[in-house]
Each structure stands twice: as structure tokens, then as C-alpha cells.
Amino acid sequence: MISIRPAVSSDVEVVCSFDLIARQADDRREFIRRAINAGTCYAAMAEQDVIGYGVLNYTFYHQGWIDMLYVAAGRRRLGAGTALLEQMERQCQTPKLFTSTNLSNLPMQALLAKRGYMLSGVIHNLDEGDPEIVYCKRLR
């Protein structure tokens, strides 16, 4: 059973330990720390273990924006991604919620399609050779 709760400061190290980019990049660790301290980060729990996290903010043209959705590699396909999306959809304060993923990230694209997100645009030149696909879901 997956549950979602607001992330707390003691989650920073756990999240950074399973986020492969955070293991190597100071800016990603700082992003996680800031999101948790700002109260914009949610933790996916399997029993007592944090196995994923999501960040919801309003930095994309003042619209709801899922800045990050990440589930630990060994804990994927258990419903944590879906549970995080559902929580952020409920918490979103705008009528539309946006997010993005790389063209190469087929599992995330499938999850977004399953949750009713629609293609909204493409951004080239962020990750060389791997365009960013932007999605939107109308919530109300």
C-alpha cells in the first residue's frame, strides 16, 4: 500500500540516496532541500520507507507545475507514481496542471497518458538529442 505525505526535512538524505542525479549533482540535492523546506514536496511511502517524491509549484506561467516526479528504481511499478500524481492533482490550486518529461522516458509518458494528461508542446535543446515533452491536464 502506497501512501503520500508532505516531505519533511529528515527525508532529504533518503530522497537524495535513491535519486541517481542527486547522488552526483549538488544542484539537484539543493533543489530537493529547497522543495522540502518550502513545503512543495510530497513523499511516497511504502510502509515506513520513502520510495519516491514529487514537487508541485506554480513557476510555469503561474500555473500548477509538477517540477519533479521520481520513484526509486527498485520500487517502480508499485503505484507510487500514480499516487504522487493523484495527490498533486488534488493539491493543485489552478485549473490546469502541467509537467514534462524527456522523449526517451516512455514509462512516464505512459503514466501521464493513463492519468489523462495531453500533449501540450515540445522543447528542444535542454537535453541534447532528447527533447522535453510538455503535458497538461485540465483539473476543473
Backbone bond lengths (Angstrom), bond angles and torsions (degrees), N, CA, C in turn:
res aa  C-N    CA-C-N  psi(-1)  N-CA   C-N-CA  omega(-1)  CA-C   N-CA-C  phi
1 M - - - 1.457 - - 1.529 109.25 -
2 I 1.313 115.98 126.79 1.461 122.86 179.19 1.525 108.55 -97.61
3 S 1.315 116.16 134.44 1.459 120.85 172.98 1.531 108.01 -126.58
4 I 1.325 114.86 158.08 1.461 121.25 -178.62 1.517 108.14 -122.96
5 R 1.331 115.50 137.20 1.462 120.98 175.78 1.522 108.35 -143.56
6 P 1.338 117.26 160.97 1.460 118.18 173.44 1.532 109.44 -60.86
7 A 1.310 116.30 137.08 1.465 120.20 177.22 1.527 108.95 -70.05
8 V 1.322 115.88 148.50 1.468 122.33 179.88 1.523 108.67 -123.00
9 S 1.319 115.84 163.67 1.465 120.71 -173.39 1.525 113.45 -54.72
10 S 1.314 117.14 -31.94 1.471 118.57 179.53 1.534 112.33 -71.33
11 D 1.339 117.84 -8.76 1.468 121.41 177.50 1.528 112.79 -82.67
12 V 1.317 118.09 -16.17 1.467 120.88 -173.28 1.521 111.52 -53.76
13 E 1.309 117.85 -52.01 1.467 120.54 -175.82 1.523 112.07 -66.12
14 V 1.318 117.23 -38.07 1.466 120.70 179.15 1.527 109.61 -64.30
15 V 1.334 116.76 -48.66 1.461 120.84 -179.89 1.529 110.01 -60.30
16 C 1.321 116.69 -44.88 1.467 120.28 179.99 1.528 112.19 -65.03
17 S 1.315 117.64 -23.38 1.466 119.65 -179.53 1.525 112.55 -76.46
18 F 1.348 118.40 -29.09 1.467 118.55 179.45 1.526 113.43 -102.79
19 D 1.322 118.27 -13.27 1.467 121.28 175.38 1.527 106.97 -80.54
20 L 1.320 116.64 109.52 1.469 121.22 -173.40 1.519 112.93 -60.41
21 I 1.319 117.81 -33.57 1.468 119.81 178.32 1.518 109.93 -73.13
22 A 1.330 117.72 -40.17 1.464 120.95 179.98 1.523 111.70 -63.22
23 R 1.313 116.90 -27.46 1.469 119.67 177.66 1.524 111.50 -62.20
24 Q 1.329 116.81 -27.71 1.460 121.56 -173.38 1.522 114.20 -112.90
25 A 1.331 118.22 -20.63 1.466 120.78 -170.20 1.523 112.15 -120.05
26 D 1.320 114.56 118.33 1.468 120.40 178.67 1.520 111.98 -59.05
27 D 1.336 117.70 -37.75 1.460 119.24 -177.60 1.529 111.55 -65.88
28 R 1.325 117.98 -33.15 1.471 120.40 177.37 1.524 109.45 -69.84
29 R 1.334 117.92 -42.41 1.468 120.37 177.26 1.528 110.37 -60.63
30 E 1.329 116.54 -40.46 1.459 120.41 179.21 1.536 110.83 -67.60
31 F 1.323 117.24 -38.37 1.469 121.57 175.24 1.527 110.41 -57.93
32 I 1.320 116.86 -46.81 1.465 122.05 -179.91 1.529 110.04 -62.37
33 R 1.312 116.47 -47.31 1.469 121.06 -179.88 1.536 110.64 -59.66
34 R 1.332 117.08 -46.23 1.475 120.90 179.91 1.524 111.43 -62.71
35 A 1.343 116.50 -43.92 1.473 119.86 -178.75 1.526 110.96 -63.15
36 I 1.307 116.73 -42.27 1.466 119.85 179.14 1.523 110.11 -65.59
37 N 1.328 117.49 -45.92 1.462 120.81 179.92 1.520 112.39 -63.85
38 A 1.341 117.28 -31.06 1.461 121.76 -179.92 1.526 112.47 -81.19
39 G 1.322 117.17 -9.59 1.461 120.50 -179.28 1.517 113.36 77.51
40 T 1.343 117.01 22.22 1.470 120.91 -179.18 1.522 112.28 -104.96
41 C 1.322 116.75 7.19 1.460 121.86 -175.78 1.527 110.22 -113.59
42 Y 1.330 114.63 137.46 1.460 121.51 177.49 1.517 108.99 -116.20
43 A 1.323 115.87 143.77 1.463 121.84 179.79 1.524 109.19 -109.19
44 A 1.332 115.59 133.44 1.464 121.82 173.25 1.521 106.90 -91.84
45 M 1.319 115.72 129.40 1.452 122.01 -175.99 1.526 110.89 -116.11
46 A 1.322 115.82 136.54 1.461 122.62 168.37 1.515 104.05 -117.54
47 E 1.332 115.74 105.90 1.462 122.34 -169.85 1.523 107.85 58.57
48 Q 1.321 119.14 -116.82 1.466 121.07 -178.11 1.524 113.36 -101.03
49 D 1.334 117.51 3.90 1.468 121.53 -174.99 1.521 111.98 -100.24
50 V 1.331 116.33 132.96 1.464 121.21 170.83 1.521 106.45 -77.09
51 I 1.334 116.03 122.24 1.468 119.79 -177.81 1.530 113.06 -120.33
52 G 1.327 116.77 -2.98 1.456 120.04 179.22 1.511 110.03 -168.87
53 Y 1.326 114.90 169.35 1.455 119.26 177.35 1.517 110.54 -152.08
54 G 1.321 115.09 156.51 1.455 122.13 176.79 1.514 108.72 -140.32
55 V 1.326 115.24 147.50 1.466 121.13 -178.93 1.525 108.63 -123.81
56 L 1.315 116.24 124.04 1.462 123.81 178.64 1.517 108.78 -115.52
57 N 1.328 115.92 126.43 1.462 119.40 175.11 1.523 109.56 -144.34
58 Y 1.314 116.17 -170.74 1.465 121.48 -175.58 1.529 110.18 -129.91
59 T 1.309 115.77 39.65 1.467 121.86 -175.97 1.526 113.10 -90.36
60 F 1.310 118.78 -5.30 1.465 123.17 -178.18 1.529 108.39 -100.83
61 Y 1.326 116.25 89.69 1.467 121.64 -179.81 1.528 112.32 52.57
62 H 1.315 116.37 36.29 1.470 124.02 178.99 1.529 112.71 62.93
63 Q 1.310 116.38 22.37 1.461 122.26 176.22 1.529 108.64 -104.04
64 G 1.318 116.49 160.02 1.452 119.82 172.74 1.521 109.03 -59.83
65 W 1.330 115.92 135.57 1.467 121.47 -176.58 1.522 108.63 -140.73
66 I 1.320 116.16 121.03 1.455 120.14 172.56 1.516 106.47 -84.44
67 D 1.304 114.87 103.21 1.458 122.12 -175.09 1.525 111.46 -76.72
68 M 1.330 116.12 -26.51 1.468 119.87 -178.07 1.521 109.13 -157.98
69 L 1.314 114.14 140.28 1.459 121.98 169.78 1.519 104.40 -141.36
70 Y 1.322 116.26 116.93 1.466 120.13 -174.33 1.519 108.96 -142.74
71 V 1.315 115.16 130.03 1.464 121.51 176.95 1.521 107.71 -122.05
72 A 1.323 116.47 136.16 1.467 121.97 -179.86 1.527 110.36 -52.66
73 A 1.317 116.53 137.93 1.471 122.21 -173.23 1.524 112.73 -52.25
74 G 1.288 118.89 -44.36 1.461 121.31 -177.63 1.518 114.35 -78.09
75 R 1.342 117.34 -3.15 1.470 121.01 -175.74 1.525 112.57 -118.49
76 R 1.321 116.77 13.30 1.462 120.55 179.88 1.516 110.39 -76.57
77 R 1.320 114.94 160.89 1.471 123.18 178.59 1.530 112.69 70.87
78 L 1.339 116.99 22.18 1.461 121.60 177.28 1.533 112.01 -110.18
79 G 1.334 116.87 -0.76 1.459 120.93 179.63 1.511 115.26 102.46
80 A 1.326 118.29 1.23 1.469 120.12 -178.66 1.526 111.56 -66.43
81 G 1.326 117.88 -41.42 1.459 120.79 179.10 1.519 111.30 -62.18
82 T 1.311 116.65 -45.21 1.463 121.34 177.51 1.523 110.66 -61.63
83 A 1.325 117.33 -45.28 1.469 120.91 -179.49 1.529 111.33 -63.05
84 L 1.333 116.67 -40.37 1.471 119.50 177.58 1.525 110.86 -64.20
85 L 1.333 117.38 -45.55 1.464 120.19 177.93 1.520 111.01 -59.29
86 E 1.319 117.40 -46.31 1.466 121.00 -179.99 1.530 110.94 -58.31
87 Q 1.325 117.07 -44.01 1.465 120.91 -179.93 1.526 111.06 -63.28
88 M 1.324 117.00 -45.81 1.460 119.63 -178.42 1.533 111.15 -68.88
89 E 1.328 117.89 -32.51 1.465 120.93 174.63 1.529 110.23 -63.49
90 R 1.322 117.11 -41.95 1.471 120.81 178.20 1.532 111.66 -65.91
91 Q 1.319 116.30 -38.02 1.463 120.74 -176.23 1.520 113.54 -80.75
92 C 1.322 117.83 -19.84 1.458 121.74 -174.90 1.530 110.57 -59.53
93 Q 1.323 115.91 133.94 1.460 121.91 -176.37 1.521 113.38 -99.19
94 T 1.332 117.11 4.96 1.461 120.61 178.22 1.529 108.81 -117.76
95 P 1.337 117.53 160.31 1.472 119.20 -177.81 1.522 114.49 -74.58
96 K 1.323 116.49 -11.55 1.463 120.49 177.37 1.522 108.60 -127.86
97 L 1.328 114.98 144.45 1.457 121.46 178.72 1.525 107.93 -125.82
98 F 1.317 115.91 127.03 1.458 122.29 -178.49 1.523 110.75 -111.62
99 T 1.315 115.17 156.55 1.457 122.42 170.86 1.516 107.71 -159.96
100 S 1.311 116.42 177.22 1.469 119.52 177.30 1.521 109.31 -150.18
101 T 1.321 113.92 163.37 1.454 121.34 175.65 1.519 107.87 -154.03
102 N 1.306 116.21 161.34 1.458 120.00 177.48 1.528 110.81 -70.50
103 L 1.313 116.34 151.34 1.461 122.00 176.09 1.522 110.83 -57.38
104 S 1.326 117.41 -30.85 1.466 121.51 -179.05 1.529 113.37 -76.81
105 N 1.317 118.24 -13.06 1.465 121.76 -175.46 1.537 110.15 -89.13
106 L 1.306 115.50 75.06 1.467 120.94 -177.37 1.528 113.69 -64.40
107 P 1.348 120.31 -38.45 1.473 118.63 177.23 1.534 112.80 -60.07
108 M 1.334 117.87 -40.70 1.463 120.05 179.02 1.520 110.59 -67.83
109 Q 1.318 117.08 -39.34 1.462 119.63 177.85 1.533 110.58 -61.22
110 A 1.320 116.81 -41.02 1.465 121.01 178.64 1.525 111.01 -65.04
111 L 1.331 117.30 -41.36 1.460 121.22 178.43 1.524 110.59 -62.52
112 L 1.325 116.54 -44.74 1.466 119.98 -179.95 1.527 110.98 -63.47
113 A 1.317 117.61 -41.50 1.471 120.84 178.08 1.527 110.45 -62.23
114 K 1.325 116.00 -42.65 1.470 121.23 179.26 1.526 111.69 -61.13
115 R 1.336 117.01 -33.36 1.465 122.27 -178.86 1.527 112.59 -89.00
116 G 1.337 117.90 2.21 1.455 120.14 175.22 1.512 116.05 90.29
117 Y 1.312 118.24 15.50 1.463 121.36 176.51 1.522 109.03 -78.28
118 M 1.317 115.70 142.40 1.456 122.02 -178.06 1.537 109.49 -114.57
119 L 1.317 115.69 146.62 1.460 121.18 176.85 1.515 109.56 -59.10
120 S 1.334 115.81 133.15 1.453 120.80 -178.02 1.526 111.88 -121.73
121 G 1.312 118.26 -21.42 1.459 119.89 -180.00 1.509 112.47 170.22
122 V 1.320 114.70 175.99 1.464 122.45 -179.08 1.519 108.25 -132.74
123 I 1.312 116.43 136.38 1.462 122.14 175.51 1.527 107.97 -118.32
124 H 1.304 115.21 121.52 1.458 120.24 177.34 1.529 109.69 -95.93
125 N 1.326 116.12 159.75 1.465 124.32 170.28 1.516 115.49 78.77
126 L 1.327 118.87 13.07 1.464 119.74 170.80 1.522 109.16 -83.15
127 D 1.317 116.24 -60.53 1.466 122.20 173.40 1.526 105.97 -108.94
128 E 1.295 116.72 115.27 1.464 121.69 -174.87 1.525 111.79 -51.71
129 G 1.331 115.96 122.53 1.454 121.21 176.82 1.519 115.20 77.65
130 D 1.331 118.31 6.61 1.466 121.83 -178.56 1.527 108.75 -141.08
131 P 1.343 117.24 81.99 1.462 120.52 -175.60 1.523 113.30 -56.39
132 E 1.306 115.36 153.06 1.458 123.96 176.35 1.527 107.75 -91.92
133 I 1.322 116.80 126.95 1.453 122.33 179.63 1.526 108.06 -102.56
134 V 1.328 117.10 123.78 1.452 122.06 -178.07 1.525 109.03 -98.63
135 Y 1.343 114.96 136.37 1.465 122.70 -178.73 1.527 109.93 -123.58
136 C 1.320 115.35 156.18 1.457 122.19 177.20 1.519 109.40 -138.17
137 K 1.319 115.43 144.15 1.465 121.16 171.86 1.517 107.83 -128.23
138 R 1.320 115.74 128.41 1.478 120.38 173.71 1.525 107.03 -82.96
139 L 1.317 114.77 124.31 1.469 120.13 -173.99 1.522 112.16 -96.15
140 R 1.317 117.67 -32.59 1.468 120.63 -177.26 1.510 110.32 -143.30
